[in-house]
Amino acid sequence: MRKNRLRELIKNGLPSIGTRVLSPWPGIVEIIGHTGEVDYVEFLGQYASWDLHDLDNFARAAELFPLSSMMKVDQEPRGFIAQRALGSGIQNILFTDVRTVEDAQECVRIVKPETPELKGIHGCHMRRDVGYVLEAGSAEYAKAMDDAVIAIMIEKRGAVDRLEEILSVQGIDMVQFGPADYALSIGLPGQWSHPTVKDAHLKAIKKALEKGIRPRVELTGKEDQRQIGEYIDLGVRDFSLPSDVVIVYEWLKENAGTLRKTLSKI
């Protein structure tokens, strides 16, 4: 089984840099890998169009480099998607739409192997991550599933209201605050920068650190070093860069806009 770079960084208390993509095209993963600057690439499966073959090819591309991989999975059917992603070779899972302690416990059980010690519901399989027939049901497979980084989104009013209990669930490794969903769930759609939303984000970061869980901050690309430094001063060590579609949109908007202004003077 392949070593999980993100797990190794967390285990050694080191920072991590991730980036996100909606495109399941393996070439995008290869381009990211060629930079040598990113620790893991996250496929935003919650938003993208994809099939099971795409997951296999996404994982294959990541394995060409010292890259770990992650998938952001839909609210439902979270169990099927998460286990098929892991079976494809994608090593880590980000669960969305957690509202209750029971939701958080279910996310952990989906990933963990079904052993007496770990009490998961992830059984043996003949999928790509185990070489189909080579390590199915092996001790190495069980360890790899136990090493999978389990991240959850704190993005609903229910999750923030029950933050103490949710972050006490054993097996959660990383959390990320979702301002858009949280603002929506408290009746402030689109008001991501509202003081109430910012306060909830700060609360999530501080509580995660208190519980020994890594808080990840999703960057928009517009932050300056001072803003990033403020997160670092809080204790944040994990950051995720903007997605491919955001990068393309903002680059074109700025550069095509500048070119259009120049051409308008002719």
N, C-alpha and C positions, 0 to 999 in steps of 0.2 A: 504494500500500500504506500502511496506517495506521501511524503512529509507535508504537513500543513503549515505553510509559512506564517499565516496569520496566528495560528495557535502558538507557534514557537515565539513570536514576538510578544504575545500576551503573557505567556509563561515566564519569559525573561524580563518582563516589565519594560519593554521597549516600545517606542511610538510606532504608529502605523499610518500609511497613506494608501487610501483606496480611491478608485474612480468608478463611475457608473455609466452603463450603456443601455440604451433601448434596442440597439441593433444586435441581433443574434449572429450577424455575419462574423465568422472566425477571423477574417482579416482585420477587423477592428481590434480584436483581442491581441493579435500579433503586433499591430502598430503600437499598442500600449506597452506590450512586452519589450519591444525594441528600444523604448525610451530608457529602460533600466531604472526608472525613478519611482515606480509604483509597486506596492507590496501585494495588492490584490485587486481584482476587477470584479465588480458586482453587476450581474445581469438583472435589469429591472423588469423581471417577468410579470410583475403586477400590471405594468402599463403596455408592454410590447405584445406583438403577435409572434407566436412561436409554436413549434411542435417538439415532440420528444427527440427527434433526430437533431434539432438545433441544440438541445442541451448537451448531447454527446459531443457535437463538434465544437461547441463553446469550451467545454472542458478540455478537449484535445488540444485546442489552440493555447490555452493557459499553460498546459504541461510542457510546451516548448520552451518555457522560460521559468525562472525562479519566482513564479507568480502563484499566489493562492487565488481562489475563486469563491464567489458568494452569489446566492440568488435571493432576490426579494420576492416573496410568494404572496399570492392572493389570500384574502380572508377565507375563501372556500373554493375548492376543496384543499385546504392547507396540508392535510396529511398526505394525500396522494402526490401533490406537486413537490413537497419537500423531500419525500422519500425517493421519488423518481429523479429529482435533481441530484441528490446525494449518490444515487445509483449510477448516474451518468458520469460522475467524477467531480462534480461541483462540490467543494469541500465544506462550505459554511452556509448557513441559512439566516435570512432576516425575515422575521414574521411580522405581519401587519395587523392592525385592527384589534390589538389586545385591549380588553376592557375590564377583565376580572382576573382574580387569582386563578380560577379554574382555566381560563384561556391560557395563561402563562404556563401552568402545569402541563396542559395538553401539548403546548409547543415543545417543551422539554421532552416529554414522553415520545413524541413523534420521531425525534432525532436519536434518542438514546437507544442502544441495543437492548433487546429483551433478555436481560440476564437477571439473576436473583439480586445482584448487588445494585444495578443501575435502574431496574424496574421500568425500562422503556417499553415501547410497543413496536420497535423496528426489528423485524426478523431477518432471516437469511434470504439471499436472493442470488440470481445468476445475471448480474448486470455488469456494466462496463468497469465500474470502480474496483471490482474484485477479479478482473480478467475473465469474467463470465463463468469460468470453471476453476480457476486457479486458487482463489482464496475465499470462496463462498463459505460463510459460516465459521471462518477461522478466527483465532485469537487476534490476529492482525486486523481483521475486519472489525471486530468488536472494539478494538482500541481506536481505530480510525473514526468510527462513529462517535465514540466518547470524546475524541479530540475535536470533532466538528464544533466550530464556534456558533453558539446559539445567540442571536441578537433579536431584540424585539423593539418595535416602535412604541414609544409613549406618545400617543397622538389623539387619544380620545379623552373626553371629560372623565369617564369612568376610570381610566387608567391613572390619571393625575389624582383623582379623589382617593384611589386605593393604592397609591404609589408605595407606601411603606410595606404593605402586604405583598404586592406583586414583586417588588425587588427583594423580598425575603425568600422567594422560590429558588431552591437549589438548582443549579445547572444553567442559569442565565449568565452569559459572559459579557454582553454588551447591550447598551440601550442607545436609542437615538430619539430625540424629540422631533415631532412633526407639527410645525406651527400651523400649516394650512388646515389640516384635519382638526387640530385642537380648536382653532378659531371658529371653524364651522360648527363644531360640537357644542360650543358655548354661546352660539348665536351671534358670532362676529365674523361672518363669511368675508374672506378677502383681507381681513385686518390682521395680517401676520405680525405687524410691528406694534400692535396694541400693548400697553403696559401689562395687562393681565396675561397675555400670551407670553411676553418676555419673562414675566415672573415665574410662570409655570416651567419655562425652559430652564431657568436658573435652578429652580427647585429640583427638577429631574436630574440635572448634572450633579448637584450637591448630594442628593440622596443616593444616587448611584455610587459615587465615590465613597460615601459613608458605608455602603454595603459591600464594598470591594468589587464593584462591577464597573467595567470600562464605559464611560459615556463617549459616544462618537458625535462629532459635530459635522453636519453636512454644509459644506461651503457653497456659496452661490457664485463665487468668482469675482465678486465686487468688494470683498473684505480687504482692508488694508492690513499691514503688518501689526498695527496697534490693536485692531480688533482680534486678530488671531492670537496676539500676545496675551490679551485679556483672558481668553479661553485657556491658554497654557498656564497662566497664573492661577486659574481655578483648579487646575489639575488634569485638564483634558490632554490626552496624548494620542487620540485617534481622530483622524480627519478624513473626510471623503470629498473629493473634488467634483465639480459639476459634470453632468452627463453629456454624452456626445451631442444630443440634440440642442441642449442649451449652448454649448460651445459653438456649434455651427451657426445657430441663430444669432447669437450676440456678435460673432466675428463678421458675419455678412451684414448685419444691421449697421455696425460701425463702419466697416470698410467700404461696403457698397454705398452707404449713405454719404461718406466723404467723397467718393468718386463721383456720385451723382451731383453733388454740389459743385465740384470742379467742372464737370461737363456743362452744367447749367450756365456757366459764365462764358461759354464759347459763342 
